[in-house]
Amino acid sequence: MDLQTDEILIQDCLNGRTEAFRELIKRHEQGLFNYLRRMIGDGHGAEDLFQEVFLTVYKNLSKFDPSKSF
């Protein structure tokens, strides 16, 4: 079992370990996808929005404030 926090995974990703970002996605995908699907009422739209969310997250990882929850 991997006990790394989201903050550690973000730092690992910023240090070039791409697997860390995959772990972040895996960790949060089900909850976020379900939320998006409920919010917009469309599974395909939720998939597209999910990808946009994580693309935006990836582009802005360096701005993450570790004092806040991921």
Backbone bond lengths (Angstrom), bond angles and torsions (degrees), N, CA, C in turn:
res aa  C-N    CA-C-N  psi(-1)  N-CA   C-N-CA  omega(-1)  CA-C   N-CA-C  phi
1 M - - - 1.454 - - 1.532 109.54 -
2 D 1.320 115.81 131.68 1.455 121.43 -179.05 1.521 109.12 -88.51
3 L 1.321 116.86 120.70 1.455 121.30 -176.77 1.520 112.61 -104.17
4 Q 1.322 117.42 16.03 1.457 119.84 179.76 1.528 109.98 -68.99
5 T 1.309 115.25 138.43 1.454 120.26 177.75 1.528 109.44 -77.53
6 D 1.328 115.40 164.51 1.462 119.41 175.53 1.522 110.46 -58.83
7 E 1.318 116.52 -39.48 1.459 120.95 -179.39 1.529 111.86 -61.43
8 I 1.319 117.05 -40.78 1.468 121.23 177.41 1.526 109.96 -66.47
9 L 1.325 116.74 -42.21 1.459 119.94 178.66 1.526 111.05 -62.96
10 I 1.325 117.55 -39.65 1.461 120.78 177.78 1.525 110.13 -63.10
11 Q 1.311 116.64 -44.98 1.462 119.76 178.81 1.522 110.78 -62.81
12 D 1.330 117.41 -41.50 1.464 120.96 176.82 1.522 111.24 -60.50
13 C 1.315 115.94 -41.41 1.461 120.36 178.47 1.525 110.56 -63.25
14 L 1.324 116.46 -44.22 1.464 120.59 178.27 1.525 111.84 -62.90
15 N 1.330 115.90 -24.92 1.463 121.28 177.56 1.529 112.32 -88.55
16 G 1.346 116.66 7.74 1.455 119.88 173.93 1.512 116.26 99.14
17 R 1.316 118.78 2.63 1.476 120.89 179.82 1.525 109.07 -89.24
18 T 1.327 116.44 93.09 1.468 121.66 -174.73 1.526 113.22 -63.82
19 E 1.311 117.32 -26.08 1.468 120.06 178.42 1.527 110.89 -61.29
20 A 1.331 116.07 -28.51 1.459 120.55 -179.70 1.524 110.72 -64.03
21 F 1.334 117.38 -38.14 1.460 119.66 178.65 1.520 110.24 -69.38
22 R 1.323 116.94 -37.96 1.470 119.90 175.94 1.524 110.50 -59.60
23 E 1.325 116.68 -39.09 1.465 120.94 178.46 1.534 110.78 -65.54
24 L 1.324 117.49 -40.26 1.469 120.49 176.55 1.524 110.77 -60.36
25 I 1.316 116.50 -45.12 1.464 120.38 178.55 1.522 109.87 -60.82
26 K 1.316 115.97 -49.69 1.466 120.93 -178.84 1.528 110.74 -57.55
27 R 1.295 116.32 -40.78 1.460 122.55 -177.01 1.532 112.08 -66.18
28 H 1.329 117.09 -33.51 1.466 121.01 -172.31 1.525 114.73 -113.51
29 E 1.327 117.76 -3.99 1.459 119.27 -171.51 1.517 114.21 -64.00
30 Q 1.302 118.80 -44.64 1.465 120.13 -174.85 1.525 111.53 -64.61
31 G 1.316 116.65 -47.98 1.461 119.87 -179.21 1.515 112.24 -64.01
32 L 1.335 117.02 -43.92 1.459 120.44 -179.69 1.521 110.97 -67.57
33 F 1.323 117.32 -44.23 1.456 119.90 179.80 1.524 110.80 -61.00
34 N 1.312 116.99 -45.42 1.469 119.92 179.27 1.524 111.15 -61.34
35 Y 1.321 117.10 -41.15 1.461 121.28 177.60 1.529 110.63 -61.40
36 L 1.327 116.97 -47.95 1.460 121.14 -178.78 1.526 111.40 -63.66
37 R 1.315 116.88 -40.25 1.464 120.43 179.67 1.520 110.56 -63.88
38 R 1.329 116.99 -41.74 1.473 119.91 177.07 1.530 110.64 -66.27
39 M 1.325 116.52 -38.89 1.453 121.11 -175.84 1.532 111.97 -66.70
40 I 1.337 116.88 -43.08 1.463 118.48 -176.11 1.525 113.32 -105.63
41 G 1.330 117.84 -10.45 1.460 121.15 174.48 1.517 115.17 72.49
42 D 1.310 117.79 21.09 1.468 120.98 -177.45 1.526 109.32 -146.52
43 G 1.332 116.10 121.98 1.462 120.53 -178.16 1.514 113.80 -64.20
44 H 1.342 117.32 -43.11 1.462 120.16 -179.14 1.527 110.88 -67.74
45 G 1.306 116.02 -41.00 1.464 119.86 176.80 1.511 111.32 -64.11
46 A 1.333 116.11 -37.02 1.465 120.89 178.33 1.524 110.52 -64.61
47 E 1.339 117.24 -38.67 1.466 120.52 177.55 1.528 110.63 -62.51
48 D 1.318 116.10 -45.30 1.469 120.03 179.58 1.525 110.86 -62.55
49 L 1.324 115.91 -45.48 1.456 120.45 -179.82 1.524 111.13 -65.13
50 F 1.327 116.82 -38.74 1.464 122.23 177.19 1.532 110.06 -57.48
51 Q 1.321 116.52 -46.32 1.463 120.00 179.41 1.526 111.35 -63.80
52 E 1.321 116.33 -40.82 1.466 120.21 177.80 1.527 111.11 -62.64
53 V 1.324 116.43 -41.54 1.469 120.73 179.73 1.517 110.08 -59.85
54 F 1.326 117.68 -50.07 1.458 119.54 -176.47 1.528 112.62 -72.97
55 L 1.318 118.18 -27.30 1.459 120.17 172.90 1.531 109.43 -65.45
56 T 1.319 116.26 -43.89 1.468 120.97 177.79 1.521 110.85 -64.09
57 V 1.328 116.82 -41.92 1.467 120.70 177.48 1.522 109.72 -59.33
58 Y 1.331 116.76 -47.39 1.459 120.83 -178.24 1.531 111.50 -59.78
59 K 1.326 115.86 -44.49 1.467 120.43 -178.78 1.527 112.23 -65.70
60 N 1.326 117.16 -23.47 1.462 121.12 -174.53 1.528 113.95 -114.07
61 L 1.325 117.75 15.80 1.469 120.14 -178.80 1.521 113.01 -56.43
62 S 1.300 116.57 -35.11 1.465 119.23 -177.45 1.525 112.17 -66.86
63 K 1.317 117.32 -16.31 1.462 121.89 178.78 1.530 112.92 -92.91
64 F 1.336 116.75 -1.05 1.467 120.85 -177.11 1.513 110.41 -61.74
65 D 1.322 115.75 133.16 1.466 122.69 177.76 1.531 107.68 -97.99
66 P 1.344 117.71 106.93 1.467 120.33 -176.63 1.526 114.56 -64.45
67 S 1.325 117.27 -11.02 1.471 118.87 176.25 1.518 111.09 -79.43
68 K 1.345 116.76 -8.12 1.465 122.16 178.97 1.534 109.60 -110.68
69 S 1.308 115.67 157.78 1.462 121.13 178.61 1.524 110.29 -73.80
70 F 1.310 116.21 140.30 1.460 120.96 176.86 1.506 109.03 -67.09
